[in-house]
Amino acid sequence: MATIINRSDWAQHPELWRGELNGGAFGSEISIIFNHQDRVGAGPRLHRHPYTETYVVRKGNARFTVDGEVIDASEGQIVVSPANTPHKFVNLGPDALETINIHASPKIVTEWLE
Protein backbone atom coordinates (compact mmCIF):
# COMPACT_ATOMS: atom_id res chain seq x y z
CA MET A 1 0.00 0.00 0.00
CA ALA A 2 1.36 3.42 -0.97
CA THR A 3 1.67 6.29 1.48
CA ILE A 4 0.98 9.90 0.58
CA ILE A 5 2.81 12.47 2.67
CA ASN A 6 1.26 15.93 2.66
CA ARG A 7 3.16 19.20 2.63
CA SER A 8 1.71 19.94 6.07
CA ASP A 9 3.66 16.90 7.36
CA TRP A 10 7.05 18.46 6.57
CA ALA A 11 6.84 22.13 5.54
CA GLN A 12 7.90 24.83 7.98
CA HIS A 13 6.74 27.62 5.64
CA PRO A 14 3.56 27.83 3.56
CA GLU A 15 5.38 28.76 0.31
CA LEU A 16 9.10 27.96 0.63
CA TRP A 17 10.61 24.53 0.27
CA ARG A 18 11.81 24.46 3.89
CA GLY A 19 11.31 21.63 6.38
CA GLU A 20 12.20 18.09 7.42
CA LEU A 21 10.66 14.67 7.05
CA ASN A 22 11.77 11.69 9.13
CA GLY A 23 10.65 8.98 6.73
CA GLY A 24 10.50 6.17 9.29
CA ALA A 25 7.27 7.65 10.66
CA PHE A 26 5.73 6.93 7.25
CA GLY A 27 7.34 3.53 6.61
CA SER A 28 10.18 4.93 4.49
CA GLU A 29 13.86 4.00 4.71
CA ILE A 30 14.92 7.56 3.82
CA SER A 31 14.48 11.00 5.39
CA ILE A 32 14.51 14.36 3.65
CA ILE A 33 15.50 17.91 4.53
CA PHE A 34 14.05 20.60 2.27
CA ASN A 35 16.51 23.49 2.55
CA HIS A 36 15.87 27.08 1.46
CA GLN A 37 18.60 29.69 2.05
CA ASP A 38 17.86 33.29 1.01
CA ARG A 39 21.05 34.83 2.35
CA VAL A 40 24.33 34.42 0.45
CA GLY A 41 26.82 32.61 2.69
CA ALA A 42 24.10 30.91 4.76
CA GLY A 43 24.01 27.15 5.25
CA PRO A 44 24.51 24.42 7.82
CA ARG A 45 27.83 24.33 9.67
CA LEU A 46 30.21 21.35 9.51
CA HIS A 47 28.55 18.06 10.49
CA ARG A 48 28.35 14.37 9.58
CA HIS A 49 25.88 11.51 9.48
CA PRO A 50 26.37 7.73 9.95
CA TYR A 51 24.86 7.23 6.46
CA THR A 52 25.10 8.70 2.95
CA GLU A 53 23.48 12.07 2.26
CA THR A 54 22.53 13.01 -1.31
CA TYR A 55 21.91 16.66 -2.20
CA VAL A 56 19.78 17.70 -5.17
CA VAL A 57 20.37 21.36 -5.99
CA ARG A 58 16.86 22.46 -6.93
CA LYS A 59 17.57 26.19 -7.40
CA GLY A 60 20.61 28.42 -7.14
CA ASN A 61 24.30 27.79 -6.51
CA ALA A 62 26.01 26.13 -3.58
CA ARG A 63 29.53 25.61 -2.31
CA PHE A 64 29.90 22.23 -0.61
CA THR A 65 32.83 21.16 1.50
CA VAL A 66 32.96 17.36 1.72
CA ASP A 67 35.85 15.84 3.66
CA GLY A 68 37.87 19.00 2.97
CA GLU A 69 37.16 19.02 -0.78
CA VAL A 70 35.42 22.18 -2.07
CA ILE A 71 32.73 21.51 -4.69
CA ASP A 72 30.65 24.20 -6.42
CA ALA A 73 27.28 22.91 -7.63
CA SER A 74 24.39 24.58 -9.42
CA GLU A 75 20.76 23.97 -10.23
CA GLY A 76 20.15 20.43 -11.46
CA GLN A 77 23.39 18.96 -10.11
CA ILE A 78 23.59 16.30 -7.41
CA VAL A 79 26.28 16.00 -4.72
CA VAL A 80 26.78 12.85 -2.63
CA SER A 81 28.45 12.91 0.79
CA PRO A 82 29.56 9.44 1.96
CA ALA A 83 28.69 8.12 5.41
CA ASN A 84 30.69 9.51 8.36
CA THR A 85 32.23 12.25 6.17
CA PRO A 86 32.37 15.82 7.54
CA HIS A 87 30.49 18.17 5.23
CA LYS A 88 28.75 21.53 4.98
CA PHE A 89 27.42 23.87 2.31
CA VAL A 90 26.57 27.53 1.77
CA ASN A 91 24.53 29.58 -0.65
CA LEU A 92 26.88 31.07 -3.27
CA GLY A 93 24.18 33.42 -4.58
CA PRO A 94 23.29 35.66 -6.14
CA ASP A 95 19.75 34.30 -5.54
CA ALA A 96 18.16 31.90 -3.07
CA LEU A 97 19.45 28.34 -2.79
CA GLU A 98 17.07 25.38 -2.56
CA THR A 99 18.29 21.85 -1.99
CA ILE A 100 16.56 18.57 -1.32
CA ASN A 101 18.80 16.60 1.04
CA ILE A 102 18.11 12.86 1.00
CA HIS A 103 19.28 10.97 4.08
CA ALA A 104 19.74 7.21 3.68
CA SER A 105 18.07 6.59 7.04
CA PRO A 106 14.51 6.43 8.37
CA LYS A 107 15.53 9.08 10.93
CA ILE A 108 17.81 12.12 10.58
CA VAL A 109 20.89 11.68 12.78
CA THR A 110 23.39 14.56 12.84
CA GLU A 111 26.67 15.04 14.70
CA TRP A 112 27.60 18.74 14.66
CA LEU A 113 31.36 19.28 14.36
CA GLU A 114 31.49 23.09 14.62
C-alpha positions in Angstrom: 0.0 0.0 0.0 1.4 3.4 -1.0 1.7 6.3 1.5 1.0 9.9 0.6 2.8 12.5 2.7 1.3 15.9 2.7 3.2 19.2 2.6 1.7 19.9 6.1 3.7 16.9 7.4 7.1 18.5 6.6 6.8 22.1 5.5 7.9 24.8 8.0 6.7 27.6 5.6 3.6 27.8 3.6 5.4 28.8 0.3 9.1 28.0 0.6 10.6 24.5 0.3 11.8 24.5 3.9 11.3 21.6 6.4 12.2 18.1 7.4 10.7 14.7 7.1 11.8 11.7 9.1 10.6 9.0 6.7 10.5 6.2 9.3 7.3 7.6 10.7 5.7 6.9 7.3 7.3 3.5 6.6 10.2 4.9 4.5 13.9 4.0 4.7 14.9 7.6 3.8 14.5 11.0 5.4 14.5 14.4 3.6 15.5 17.9 4.5 14.0 20.6 2.3 16.5 23.5 2.6 15.9 27.1 1.5 18.6 29.7 2.1 17.9 33.3 1.0 21.1 34.8 2.3 24.3 34.4 0.4 26.8 32.6 2.7 24.1 30.9 4.8 24.0 27.2 5.3 24.5 24.4 7.8 27.8 24.3 9.7 30.2 21.3 9.5 28.5 18.1 10.5 28.4 14.4 9.6 25.9 11.5 9.5 26.4 7.7 9.9 24.9 7.2 6.5 25.1 8.7 3.0 23.5 12.1 2.3 22.5 13.0 -1.3 21.9 16.7 -2.2 19.8 17.7 -5.2 20.4 21.4 -6.0 16.9 22.5 -6.9 17.6 26.2 -7.4 20.6 28.4 -7.1 24.3 27.8 -6.5 26.0 26.1 -3.6 29.5 25.6 -2.3 29.9 22.2 -0.6 32.8 21.2 1.5 33.0 17.4 1.7 35.8 15.8 3.7 37.9 19.0 3.0 37.2 19.0 -0.8 35.4 22.2 -2.1 32.7 21.5 -4.7 30.6 24.2 -6.4 27.3 22.9 -7.6 24.4 24.6 -9.4 20.8 24.0 -10.2 20.2 20.4 -11.5 23.4 19.0 -10.1 23.6 16.3 -7.4 26.3 16.0 -4.7 26.8 12.9 -2.6 28.5 12.9 0.8 29.6 9.4 2.0 28.7 8.1 5.4 30.7 9.5 8.4 32.2 12.2 6.2 32.4 15.8 7.5 30.5 18.2 5.2 28.8 21.5 5.0 27.4 23.9 2.3 26.6 27.5 1.8 24.5 29.6 -0.7 26.9 31.1 -3.3 24.2 33.4 -4.6 23.3 35.7 -6.1 19.8 34.3 -5.5 18.2 31.9 -3.1 19.4 28.3 -2.8 17.1 25.4 -2.6 18.3 21.9 -2.0 16.6 18.6 -1.3 18.8 16.6 1.0 18.1 12.9 1.0 19.3 11.0 4.1 19.7 7.2 3.7 18.1 6.6 7.0 14.5 6.4 8.4 15.5 9.1 10.9 17.8 12.1 10.6 20.9 11.7 12.8 23.4 14.6 12.8 26.7 15.0 14.7 27.6 18.7 14.7 31.4 19.3 14.4 31.5 23.1 14.6 
